[in-house]
Amino acid sequence: MTPQELAAQLAPVRLPGGFAAFGWQDACAVLALGLVTGLLLSPLLRLFTRARPSRRLGARAEIARLRGAPEALRLAGLAALLRRLDPEAALPAPTRRALYDPASPAD
């Protein structure tokens, strides 16, 4: 006996009539599952889609905050900002002199 003959002799699958039909209860269940899935996934999606402040805007805000500060504090703050944004960058020579030599005038 071949597998095709054996499959032909099997009785058809019997399901109750109401079980095979898609009704309003099934639609409500699908809607509820979709809402629960959305509620569970929304915190995860919020992590990936939230607005992040740009480095440029952060640097401009820091510079604006330092604008009214005393000269020594302003120079130290600008040097710290430069070091934080680009650790490999060298300080400009006038800024380095102004930071480490109190007698040197700062621009």
Biopython code that builds the backbone (N, CA, C, O; Angstrom):
import numpy as np
from Bio.PDB.StructureBuilder import StructureBuilder

atoms = [
    (1, "MET", "N", (0.848, -1.174, 0.000)),
    (1, "MET", "CA", (0.000, 0.000, 0.000)),
    (1, "MET", "C", (0.895, 1.239, 0.000)),
    (1, "MET", "O", (1.836, 1.330, 0.789)),
    (2, "THR", "N", (0.604, 2.176, -0.872)),
    (2, "THR", "CA", (1.390, 3.391, -0.991)),
    (2, "THR", "C", (0.862, 4.446, -0.013)),
    (2, "THR", "O", (-0.273, 4.343, 0.453)),
    (3, "PRO", "N", (1.664, 5.442, 0.294)),
    (3, "PRO", "CA", (1.191, 6.497, 1.209)),
    (3, "PRO", "C", (-0.018, 7.255, 0.657)),
    (3, "PRO", "O", (-0.852, 7.714, 1.439)),
    (4, "GLN", "N", (-0.136, 7.399, -0.651)),
    (4, "GLN", "CA", (-1.271, 8.094, -1.230)),
    (4, "GLN", "C", (-2.564, 7.304, -1.012)),
    (4, "GLN", "O", (-3.607, 7.882, -0.708)),
    (5, "GLU", "N", (-2.488, 5.964, -1.171)),
    (5, "GLU", "CA", (-3.668, 5.124, -0.940)),
    (5, "GLU", "C", (-4.073, 5.155, 0.526)),
    (5, "GLU", "O", (-5.259, 5.188, 0.852)),
    (6, "LEU", "N", (-3.079, 5.144, 1.406)),
    (6, "LEU", "CA", (-3.360, 5.190, 2.843)),
    (6, "LEU", "C", (-4.004, 6.525, 3.213)),
    (6, "LEU", "O", (-4.946, 6.543, 4.005)),
    (7, "ALA", "N", (-3.535, 7.614, 2.675)),
    (7, "ALA", "CA", (-4.101, 8.925, 2.962)),
    (7, "ALA", "C", (-5.519, 9.033, 2.400)),
    (7, "ALA", "O", (-6.355, 9.719, 2.988)),
    (8, "ALA", "N", (-5.805, 8.374, 1.281)),
    (8, "ALA", "CA", (-7.133, 8.418, 0.685)),
    (8, "ALA", "C", (-8.151, 7.684, 1.546)),
    (8, "ALA", "O", (-9.335, 8.021, 1.512)),
    (9, "GLN", "N", (-7.724, 6.690, 2.315)),
    (9, "GLN", "CA", (-8.634, 5.919, 3.148)),
    (9, "GLN", "C", (-8.944, 6.595, 4.484)),
    (9, "GLN", "O", (-9.860, 6.174, 5.191)),
    (10, "LEU", "N", (-8.190, 7.640, 4.837)),
    (10, "LEU", "CA", (-8.435, 8.328, 6.103)),
    (10, "LEU", "C", (-9.743, 9.105, 6.050)),
    (10, "LEU", "O", (-10.136, 9.630, 5.009)),
    (11, "ALA", "N", (-10.392, 9.161, 7.180)),
    (11, "ALA", "CA", (-11.638, 9.924, 7.272)),
    (11, "ALA", "C", (-11.299, 11.409, 7.353)),
    (11, "ALA", "O", (-10.249, 11.775, 7.883)),
    (12, "PRO", "N", (-12.179, 12.270, 6.831)),
    (12, "PRO", "CA", (-11.900, 13.704, 6.914)),
    (12, "PRO", "C", (-11.933, 14.177, 8.369)),
    (12, "PRO", "O", (-12.593, 13.582, 9.222)),
    (13, "VAL", "N", (-11.209, 15.251, 8.623)),
    (13, "VAL", "CA", (-11.154, 15.813, 9.964)),
    (13, "VAL", "C", (-12.508, 16.436, 10.266)),
    (13, "VAL", "O", (-13.077, 17.151, 9.441)),
    (14, "ARG", "N", (-13.013, 16.153, 11.459)),
    (14, "ARG", "CA", (-14.328, 16.675, 11.829)),
    (14, "ARG", "C", (-14.156, 17.754, 12.890)),
    (14, "ARG", "O", (-13.556, 17.526, 13.941)),
    (15, "LEU", "N", (-14.682, 18.904, 12.599)),
    (15, "LEU", "CA", (-14.690, 20.007, 13.548)),
    (15, "LEU", "C", (-16.134, 20.443, 13.753)),
    (15, "LEU", "O", (-16.933, 20.398, 12.818)),
    (16, "PRO", "N", (-16.473, 20.861, 14.963)),
    (16, "PRO", "CA", (-17.815, 21.401, 15.154)),
    (16, "PRO", "C", (-18.017, 22.631, 14.267)),
    (16, "PRO", "O", (-17.057, 23.346, 13.980)),
    (17, "GLY", "N", (-19.220, 22.878, 13.841)),
    (17, "GLY", "CA", (-19.513, 23.969, 12.925)),
    (17, "GLY", "C", (-19.128, 25.327, 13.484)),
    (17, "GLY", "O", (-18.594, 26.164, 12.757)),
    (18, "GLY", "N", (-19.389, 25.556, 14.753)),
    (18, "GLY", "CA", (-19.044, 26.833, 15.369)),
    (18, "GLY", "C", (-17.550, 27.001, 15.573)),
    (18, "GLY", "O", (-17.066, 28.127, 15.684)),
    (19, "PHE", "N", (-16.826, 25.922, 15.622)),
    (19, "PHE", "CA", (-15.388, 25.991, 15.862)),
    (19, "PHE", "C", (-14.646, 26.447, 14.612)),
    (19, "PHE", "O", (-13.622, 27.122, 14.711)),
    (20, "ALA", "N", (-15.144, 26.094, 13.465)),
    (20, "ALA", "CA", (-14.465, 26.430, 12.213)),
    (20, "ALA", "C", (-14.804, 27.838, 11.736)),
    (20, "ALA", "O", (-14.070, 28.390, 10.916)),
    (21, "ALA", "N", (-15.881, 28.434, 12.218)),
    (21, "ALA", "CA", (-16.291, 29.767, 11.766)),
    (21, "ALA", "C", (-15.605, 30.840, 12.610)),
    (21, "ALA", "O", (-15.330, 30.637, 13.793)),
    (22, "PHE", "N", (-15.332, 31.987, 11.981)),
    (22, "PHE", "CA", (-14.709, 33.114, 12.676)),
    (22, "PHE", "C", (-15.814, 34.081, 13.063)),
    (22, "PHE", "O", (-16.462, 34.674, 12.201)),
    (23, "GLY", "N", (-16.026, 34.237, 14.366)),
    (23, "GLY", "CA", (-17.129, 35.060, 14.844)),
    (23, "GLY", "C", (-16.650, 36.308, 15.559)),
    (23, "GLY", "O", (-15.458, 36.616, 15.575)),
    (24, "TRP", "N", (-17.594, 37.017, 16.148)),
    (24, "TRP", "CA", (-17.265, 38.261, 16.851)),
    (24, "TRP", "C", (-16.426, 38.013, 18.092)),
    (24, "TRP", "O", (-15.622, 38.862, 18.478)),
    (25, "GLN", "N", (-16.605, 36.851, 18.724)),
    (25, "GLN", "CA", (-15.797, 36.518, 19.901)),
    (25, "GLN", "C", (-14.336, 36.326, 19.503)),
    (25, "GLN", "O", (-13.425, 36.740, 20.219)),
    (26, "ASP", "N", (-14.133, 35.700, 18.368)),
    (26, "ASP", "CA", (-12.770, 35.514, 17.882)),
    (26, "ASP", "C", (-12.135, 36.854, 17.523)),
    (26, "ASP", "O", (-10.951, 37.070, 17.781)),
    (27, "ALA", "N", (-12.907, 37.742, 16.938)),
    (27, "ALA", "CA", (-12.392, 39.074, 16.602)),
    (27, "ALA", "C", (-12.018, 39.843, 17.869)),
    (27, "ALA", "O", (-11.000, 40.534, 17.906)),
    (28, "CYS", "N", (-12.849, 39.719, 18.906)),
    (28, "CYS", "CA", (-12.523, 40.378, 20.184)),
    (28, "CYS", "C", (-11.259, 39.795, 20.806)),
    (28, "CYS", "O", (-10.449, 40.526, 21.375)),
    (29, "ALA", "N", (-11.091, 38.481, 20.698)),
    (29, "ALA", "CA", (-9.887, 37.837, 21.239)),
    (29, "ALA", "C", (-8.639, 38.309, 20.498)),
    (29, "ALA", "O", (-7.605, 38.567, 21.115)),
    (30, "VAL", "N", (-8.739, 38.421, 19.172)),
    (30, "VAL", "CA", (-7.601, 38.902, 18.389)),
    (30, "VAL", "C", (-7.287, 40.349, 18.739)),
    (30, "VAL", "O", (-6.119, 40.719, 18.855)),
    (31, "LEU", "N", (-8.309, 41.163, 18.906)),
    (31, "LEU", "CA", (-8.114, 42.555, 19.296)),
    (31, "LEU", "C", (-7.452, 42.653, 20.677)),
    (31, "LEU", "O", (-6.543, 43.460, 20.874)),
    (32, "ALA", "N", (-7.902, 41.841, 21.620)),
    (32, "ALA", "CA", (-7.315, 41.850, 22.967)),
    (32, "ALA", "C", (-5.859, 41.407, 22.935)),
    (32, "ALA", "O", (-5.014, 41.997, 23.608)),
    (33, "LEU", "N", (-5.566, 40.386, 22.166)),
    (33, "LEU", "CA", (-4.174, 39.929, 22.059)),
    (33, "LEU", "C", (-3.296, 41.004, 21.421)),
    (33, "LEU", "O", (-2.144, 41.180, 21.817)),
    (34, "GLY", "N", (-3.834, 41.720, 20.441)),
    (34, "GLY", "CA", (-3.075, 42.802, 19.817)),
    (34, "GLY", "C", (-2.808, 43.931, 20.793)),
    (34, "GLY", "O", (-1.710, 44.488, 20.814)),
    (35, "LEU", "N", (-3.803, 44.275, 21.604)),
    (35, "LEU", "CA", (-3.609, 45.343, 22.598)),
    (35, "LEU", "C", (-2.590, 44.940, 23.657)),
    (35, "LEU", "O", (-1.738, 45.744, 24.035)),
    (36, "VAL", "N", (-2.669, 43.725, 24.128)),
    (36, "VAL", "CA", (-1.707, 43.254, 25.137)),
    (36, "VAL", "C", (-0.304, 43.228, 24.554)),
    (36, "VAL", "O", (0.653, 43.626, 25.218)),
    (37, "THR", "N", (-0.177, 42.767, 23.333)),
    (37, "THR", "CA", (1.142, 42.751, 22.685)),
    (37, "THR", "C", (1.677, 44.167, 22.517)),
    (37, "THR", "O", (2.861, 44.416, 22.746)),
    (38, "GLY", "N", (0.811, 45.093, 22.119)),
    (38, "GLY", "CA", (1.231, 46.487, 21.977)),
    (38, "GLY", "C", (1.668, 47.086, 23.303)),
    (38, "GLY", "O", (2.664, 47.807, 23.363)),
    (39, "LEU", "N", (0.927, 46.790, 24.370)),
    (39, "LEU", "CA", (1.309, 47.306, 25.694)),
    (39, "LEU", "C", (2.637, 46.730, 26.162)),
    (39, "LEU", "O", (3.420, 47.423, 26.811)),
    (40, "LEU", "N", (2.891, 45.482, 25.842)),
    (40, "LEU", "CA", (4.155, 44.866, 26.253)),
    (40, "LEU", "C", (5.332, 45.370, 25.420)),
    (40, "LEU", "O", (6.447, 45.481, 25.929)),
    (41, "LEU", "N", (5.095, 45.672, 24.160)),
    (41, "LEU", "CA", (6.184, 46.101, 23.290)),
    (41, "LEU", "C", (6.448, 47.603, 23.332)),
    (41, "LEU", "O", (7.523, 48.047, 22.931)),
    (42, "SER", "N", (5.489, 48.389, 23.807)),
    (42, "SER", "CA", (5.661, 49.848, 23.773)),
    (42, "SER", "C", (6.852, 50.340, 24.600)),
    (42, "SER", "O", (7.551, 51.233, 24.119)),
    (43, "PRO", "N", (7.142, 49.829, 25.808)),
    (43, "PRO", "CA", (8.350, 50.309, 26.499)),
    (43, "PRO", "C", (9.633, 49.967, 25.742)),
    (43, "PRO", "O", (10.581, 50.753, 25.731)),
    (44, "LEU", "N", (9.660, 48.809, 25.118)),
    (44, "LEU", "CA", (10.839, 48.422, 24.354)),
    (44, "LEU", "C", (11.008, 49.330, 23.131)),
    (44, "LEU", "O", (12.118, 49.767, 22.828)),
    (45, "LEU", "N", (9.923, 49.605, 22.446)),
    (45, "LEU", "CA", (10.003, 50.493, 21.284)),
    (45, "LEU", "C", (10.328, 51.917, 21.690)),
    (45, "LEU", "O", (10.990, 52.638, 20.943)),
    (46, "ARG", "N", (9.871, 52.331, 22.859)),
    (46, "ARG", "CA", (10.160, 53.683, 23.335)),
    (46, "ARG", "C", (11.664, 53.866, 23.565)),
    (46, "ARG", "O", (12.192, 54.959, 23.364)),
    (47, "LEU", "N", (12.349, 52.805, 23.982)),
    (47, "LEU", "CA", (13.802, 52.895, 24.161)),
    (47, "LEU", "C", (14.515, 53.212, 22.853)),
    (47, "LEU", "O", (15.488, 53.966, 22.835)),
    (48, "PHE", "N", (14.029, 52.638, 21.769)),
    (48, "PHE", "CA", (14.703, 52.802, 20.488)),
    (48, "PHE", "C", (14.250, 54.031, 19.711)),
    (48, "PHE", "O", (14.963, 54.495, 18.822)),
    (49, "THR", "N", (13.074, 54.565, 20.034)),
    (49, "THR", "CA", (12.536, 55.653, 19.230)),
    (49, "THR", "C", (12.465, 56.989, 19.952)),
    (49, "THR", "O", (11.960, 57.958, 19.387)),
    (50, "ARG", "N", (12.953, 57.070, 21.179)),
    (50, "ARG", "CA", (12.861, 58.345, 21.900)),
    (50, "ARG", "C", (13.827, 59.363, 21.303)),
    (50, "ARG", "O", (14.847, 59.009, 20.711)),
    (51, "ALA", "N", (13.484, 60.611, 21.471)),
    (51, "ALA", "CA", (14.329, 61.685, 20.946)),
    (51, "ALA", "C", (15.546, 61.845, 21.843)),
    (51, "ALA", "O", (15.426, 61.944, 23.065)),
    (52, "ARG", "N", (16.691, 61.867, 21.235)),
    (52, "ARG", "CA", (17.938, 62.042, 21.986)),
    (52, "ARG", "C", (18.509, 63.413, 21.649)),
    (52, "ARG", "O", (18.576, 63.790, 20.479)),
    (53, "PRO", "N", (18.918, 64.154, 22.661)),
    (53, "PRO", "CA", (19.488, 65.473, 22.366)),
    (53, "PRO", "C", (20.812, 65.314, 21.616)),
    (53, "PRO", "O", (21.615, 64.433, 21.923)),
    (54, "SER", "N", (21.013, 66.167, 20.648)),
    (54, "SER", "CA", (22.241, 66.068, 19.867)),
    (54, "SER", "C", (23.407, 66.647, 20.670)),
    (54, "SER", "O", (23.217, 67.461, 21.573)),
    (55, "ARG", "N", (24.594, 66.216, 20.326)),
    (55, "ARG", "CA", (25.788, 66.716, 21.008)),
    (55, "ARG", "C", (25.966, 68.204, 20.740)),
    (55, "ARG", "O", (26.441, 68.943, 21.603)),
    (56, "ARG", "N", (25.583, 68.644, 19.536)),
    (56, "ARG", "CA", (25.737, 70.048, 19.183)),
    (56, "ARG", "C", (24.847, 70.924, 20.061)),
    (56, "ARG", "O", (25.293, 71.959, 20.557)),
    (57, "LEU", "N", (23.587, 70.516, 20.256)),
    (57, "LEU", "CA", (22.691, 71.307, 21.095)),
    (57, "LEU", "C", (23.157, 71.308, 22.546)),
    (57, "LEU", "O", (23.054, 72.325, 23.231)),
    (58, "GLY", "N", (23.670, 70.171, 23.018)),
    (58, "GLY", "CA", (24.202, 70.108, 24.381)),
    (58, "GLY", "C", (25.409, 71.012, 24.559)),
    (58, "GLY", "O", (25.551, 71.680, 25.584)),
    (59, "ALA", "N", (26.279, 71.031, 23.554)),
    (59, "ALA", "CA", (27.463, 71.888, 23.632)),
    (59, "ALA", "C", (27.069, 73.359, 23.588)),
    (59, "ALA", "O", (27.636, 74.176, 24.313)),
    (60, "ARG", "N", (26.098, 73.700, 22.737)),
    (60, "ARG", "CA", (25.649, 75.100, 22.678)),
    (60, "ARG", "C", (25.018, 75.538, 23.995)),
    (60, "ARG", "O", (25.223, 76.670, 24.434)),
    (61, "ALA", "N", (24.261, 74.662, 24.620)),
    (61, "ALA", "CA", (23.650, 74.996, 25.911)),
    (61, "ALA", "C", (24.719, 75.187, 26.977)),
    (61, "ALA", "O", (24.619, 76.090, 27.808)),
    (62, "GLU", "N", (25.740, 74.338, 26.953)),
    (62, "GLU", "CA", (26.830, 74.463, 27.928)),
    (62, "GLU", "C", (27.609, 75.763, 27.711)),
    (62, "GLU", "O", (27.965, 76.442, 28.674)),
    (63, "ILE", "N", (27.868, 76.102, 26.468)),
    (63, "ILE", "CA", (28.579, 77.353, 26.161)),
    (63, "ILE", "C", (27.741, 78.550, 26.595)),
    (63, "ILE", "O", (28.270, 79.512, 27.152)),
    (64, "ALA", "N", (26.434, 78.495, 26.342)),
    (64, "ALA", "CA", (25.552, 79.595, 26.756)),
    (64, "ALA", "C", (25.526, 79.725, 28.278)),
    (64, "ALA", "O", (25.479, 80.836, 28.806)),
    (65, "ARG", "N", (25.556, 78.596, 28.984)),
    (65, "ARG", "CA", (25.578, 78.631, 30.443)),
    (65, "ARG", "C", (26.877, 79.237, 30.965)),
    (65, "ARG", "O", (26.877, 79.944, 31.972)),
    (66, "LEU", "N", (27.981, 78.959, 30.280)),
    (66, "LEU", "CA", (29.285, 79.463, 30.717)),
    (66, "LEU", "C", (29.519, 80.911, 30.299)),
    (66, "LEU", "O", (30.456, 81.544, 30.786)),
    (67, "ARG", "N", (28.700, 81.439, 29.421)),
    (67, "ARG", "CA", (28.919, 82.775, 28.888)),
    (67, "ARG", "C", (28.942, 83.843, 29.985)),
    (67, "ARG", "O", (29.734, 84.783, 29.906)),
    (68, "GLY", "N", (28.109, 83.719, 30.984)),
    (68, "GLY", "CA", (28.052, 84.735, 32.034)),
    (68, "GLY", "C", (28.942, 84.433, 33.228)),
    (68, "GLY", "O", (28.935, 85.186, 34.202)),
    (69, "ALA", "N", (29.703, 83.355, 33.178)),
    (69, "ALA", "CA", (30.544, 82.956, 34.309)),
    (69, "ALA", "C", (31.822, 83.797, 34.352)),
    (69, "ALA", "O", (32.206, 84.392, 33.345)),
    (70, "PRO", "N", (32.481, 83.849, 35.514)),
    (70, "PRO", "CA", (33.775, 84.534, 35.586)),
    (70, "PRO", "C", (34.782, 83.896, 34.621)),
    (70, "PRO", "O", (34.634, 82.746, 34.208)),
    (71, "GLU", "N", (35.803, 84.674, 34.280)),
    (71, "GLU", "CA", (36.739, 84.257, 33.231)),
    (71, "GLU", "C", (37.417, 82.922, 33.527)),
    (71, "GLU", "O", (37.495, 82.062, 32.649)),
    (72, "ALA", "N", (37.902, 82.741, 34.741)),
    (72, "ALA", "CA", (38.610, 81.498, 35.074)),
    (72, "ALA", "C", (37.665, 80.298, 35.009)),
    (72, "ALA", "O", (38.032, 79.241, 34.495)),
    (73, "LEU", "N", (36.469, 80.461, 35.523)),
    (73, "LEU", "CA", (35.491, 79.368, 35.494)),
    (73, "LEU", "C", (35.043, 79.084, 34.061)),
    (73, "LEU", "O", (34.831, 77.929, 33.692)),
    (74, "ARG", "N", (34.899, 80.128, 33.261)),
    (74, "ARG", "CA", (34.504, 79.954, 31.863)),
    (74, "ARG", "C", (35.569, 79.188, 31.089)),
    (74, "ARG", "O", (35.242, 78.283, 30.321)),
    (75, "LEU", "N", (36.834, 79.537, 31.282)),
    (75, "LEU", "CA", (37.918, 78.823, 30.581)),
    (75, "LEU", "C", (37.985, 77.365, 31.009)),
    (75, "LEU", "O", (38.135, 76.472, 30.175)),
    (76, "ALA", "N", (37.873, 77.128, 32.310)),
    (76, "ALA", "CA", (37.918, 75.744, 32.794)),
    (76, "ALA", "C", (36.725, 74.951, 32.271)),
    (76, "ALA", "O", (36.867, 73.783, 31.909)),
    (77, "GLY", "N", (35.549, 75.579, 32.230)),
    (77, "GLY", "CA", (34.362, 74.903, 31.709)),
    (77, "GLY", "C", (34.477, 74.596, 30.233)),
    (77, "GLY", "O", (34.093, 73.511, 29.796)),
    (78, "LEU", "N", (35.001, 75.535, 29.453)),
    (78, "LEU", "CA", (35.182, 75.296, 28.019)),
    (78, "LEU", "C", (36.227, 74.209, 27.765)),
    (78, "LEU", "O", (36.069, 73.393, 26.857)),
    (79, "ALA", "N", (37.286, 74.198, 28.563)),
    (79, "ALA", "CA", (38.296, 73.143, 28.417)),
    (79, "ALA", "C", (37.699, 71.779, 28.771)),
    (79, "ALA", "O", (37.970, 70.787, 28.093)),
    (80, "ALA", "N", (36.887, 71.729, 29.832)),
    (80, "ALA", "CA", (36.244, 70.464, 30.204)),
    (80, "ALA", "C", (35.256, 70.016, 29.127)),
    (80, "ALA", "O", (35.144, 68.823, 28.845)),
    (81, "LEU", "N", (34.542, 70.965, 28.528)),
    (81, "LEU", "CA", (33.614, 70.631, 27.449)),
    (81, "LEU", "C", (34.368, 70.073, 26.243)),
    (81, "LEU", "O", (33.950, 69.075, 25.655)),
    (82, "LEU", "N", (35.462, 70.706, 25.881)),
    (82, "LEU", "CA", (36.277, 70.201, 24.771)),
    (82, "LEU", "C", (36.814, 68.808, 25.079)),
    (82, "LEU", "O", (36.815, 67.937, 24.209)),
    (83, "ARG", "N", (37.263, 68.595, 26.296)),
    (83, "ARG", "CA", (37.810, 67.288, 26.688)),
    (83, "ARG", "C", (36.713, 66.219, 26.665)),
    (83, "ARG", "O", (36.969, 65.076, 26.286)),
    (84, "ARG", "N", (35.494, 66.587, 27.069)),
    (84, "ARG", "CA", (34.393, 65.629, 27.087)),
    (84, "ARG", "C", (33.929, 65.289, 25.669)),
    (84, "ARG", "O", (33.610, 64.136, 25.382)),
    (85, "LEU", "N", (33.891, 66.288, 24.785)),
    (85, "LEU", "CA", (33.413, 66.045, 23.427)),
    (85, "LEU", "C", (34.452, 65.365, 22.545)),
    (85, "LEU", "O", (34.111, 64.526, 21.712)),
    (86, "ASP", "N", (35.713, 65.723, 22.727)),
    (86, "ASP", "CA", (36.784, 65.122, 21.918)),
    (86, "ASP", "C", (38.008, 64.921, 22.799)),
    (86, "ASP", "O", (38.858, 65.808, 22.887)),
    (87, "PRO", "N", (38.110, 63.756, 23.460)),
    (87, "PRO", "CA", (39.213, 63.530, 24.400)),
    (87, "PRO", "C", (40.602, 63.599, 23.759)),
    (87, "PRO", "O", (41.586, 63.867, 24.448)),
    (88, "GLU", "N", (40.689, 63.364, 22.469)),
    (88, "GLU", "CA", (41.987, 63.356, 21.795)),
    (88, "GLU", "C", (42.424, 64.740, 21.324)),
    (88, "GLU", "O", (43.583, 64.927, 20.955)),
    (89, "ALA", "N", (41.520, 65.702, 21.331)),
    (89, "ALA", "CA", (41.832, 67.034, 20.819)),
    (89, "ALA", "C", (42.757, 67.773, 21.788)),
    (89, "ALA", "O", (42.601, 67.702, 23.007)),
    (90, "ALA", "N", (43.713, 68.476, 21.212)),
    (90, "ALA", "CA", (44.626, 69.280, 22.028)),
    (90, "ALA", "C", (44.005, 70.651, 22.252)),
    (90, "ALA", "O", (43.321, 71.193, 21.384)),
    (91, "LEU", "N", (44.256, 71.194, 23.426)),
    (91, "LEU", "CA", (43.768, 72.547, 23.707)),
    (91, "LEU", "C", (44.540, 73.545, 22.871)),
    (91, "LEU", "O", (45.745, 73.382, 22.676)),
    (92, "PRO", "N", (43.876, 74.573, 22.372)),
    (92, "PRO", "CA", (44.607, 75.622, 21.646)),
    (92, "PRO", "C", (45.633, 76.274, 22.583)),
    (92, "PRO", "O", (45.406, 76.387, 23.788)),
    (93, "ALA", "N", (46.757, 76.697, 22.011)),
    (93, "ALA", "CA", (47.860, 77.243, 22.821)),
    (93, "ALA", "C", (47.436, 78.430, 23.687)),
    (93, "ALA", "O", (47.807, 78.461, 24.861)),
    (94, "PRO", "N", (46.679, 79.408, 23.178)),
    (94, "PRO", "CA", (46.270, 80.521, 24.058)),
    (94, "PRO", "C", (45.387, 80.056, 25.224)),
    (94, "PRO", "O", (45.489, 80.579, 26.334)),
    (95, "THR", "N", (44.529, 79.080, 24.963)),
    (95, "THR", "CA", (43.671, 78.568, 26.034)),
    (95, "THR", "C", (44.507, 77.816, 27.064)),
    (95, "THR", "O", (44.271, 77.941, 28.266)),
    (96, "ARG", "N", (45.479, 77.040, 26.603)),
    (96, "ARG", "CA", (46.339, 76.305, 27.525)),
    (96, "ARG", "C", (47.127, 77.281, 28.413)),
    (96, "ARG", "O", (47.237, 77.075, 29.622)),
    (97, "ARG", "N", (47.674, 78.345, 27.802)),
    (97, "ARG", "CA", (48.411, 79.342, 28.594)),
    (97, "ARG", "C", (47.488, 80.018, 29.601)),
    (97, "ARG", "O", (47.866, 80.219, 30.755)),
    (98, "ALA", "N", (46.271, 80.371, 29.166)),
    (98, "ALA", "CA", (45.339, 81.058, 30.064)),
    (98, "ALA", "C", (44.903, 80.158, 31.211)),
    (98, "ALA", "O", (44.659, 80.638, 32.318)),
    (99, "LEU", "N", (44.805, 78.852, 30.954)),
    (99, "LEU", "CA", (44.403, 77.932, 32.019)),
    (99, "LEU", "C", (45.504, 77.739, 33.057)),
    (99, "LEU", "O", (45.228, 77.688, 34.256)),
    (100, "TYR", "N", (46.739, 77.633, 32.604)),
    (100, "TYR", "CA", (47.821, 77.282, 33.519)),
    (100, "TYR", "C", (48.684, 78.453, 33.950)),
    (100, "TYR", "O", (49.509, 78.301, 34.851)),
    (101, "ASP", "N", (48.522, 79.616, 33.336)),
    (101, "ASP", "CA", (49.278, 80.784, 33.731)),
    (101, "ASP", "C", (48.281, 81.907, 34.079)),
    (101, "ASP", "O", (47.713, 82.530, 33.183)),
    (102, "PRO", "N", (48.073, 82.159, 35.370)),
    (102, "PRO", "CA", (47.072, 83.156, 35.735)),
    (102, "PRO", "C", (47.405, 84.567, 35.252)),
    (102, "PRO", "O", (46.507, 85.404, 35.154)),
    (103, "ALA", "N", (48.668, 84.849, 34.950)),
    (103, "ALA", "CA", (49.048, 86.178, 34.489)),
    (103, "ALA", "C", (48.748, 86.359, 33.000)),
    (103, "ALA", "O", (48.738, 87.487, 32.509)),
    (104, "SER", "N", (48.505, 85.275, 32.285)),
    (104, "SER", "CA", (48.256, 85.336, 30.846)),
    (104, "SER", "C", (46.821, 85.812, 30.591)),
    (104, "SER", "O", (45.893, 85.308, 31.223)),
    (105, "PRO", "N", (46.617, 86.776, 29.674)),
    (105, "PRO", "CA", (45.254, 87.220, 29.378)),
    (105, "PRO", "C", (44.516, 86.158, 28.528)),
    (105, "PRO", "O", (45.122, 85.447, 27.727)),
    (106, "ALA", "N", (43.240, 86.085, 28.727)),
    (106, "ALA", "CA", (42.433, 85.122, 27.963)),
    (106, "ALA", "C", (41.586, 85.864, 26.961)),
    (106, "ALA", "O", (41.123, 86.972, 27.230)),
    (107, "ASP", "N", (41.381, 85.261, 25.806)),
    (107, "ASP", "CA", (40.508, 85.844, 24.781)),
    (107, "ASP", "C", (39.072, 85.457, 25.068)),
    (107, "ASP", "O", (38.168, 85.843, 24.326)),
]
sb = StructureBuilder()
sb.init_structure("model")
sb.init_model(0)
sb.init_chain("A")
sb.init_seg("    ")
for serial, (resi, resn, name, xyz) in enumerate(atoms, 1):
    if name == "N":
        sb.init_residue(resn, " ", resi, " ")
    sb.init_atom(name, np.array(xyz, "f"), 0.0, 1.0, " ", f" {name:<3s}", serial, name[0])
structure = sb.get_structure()
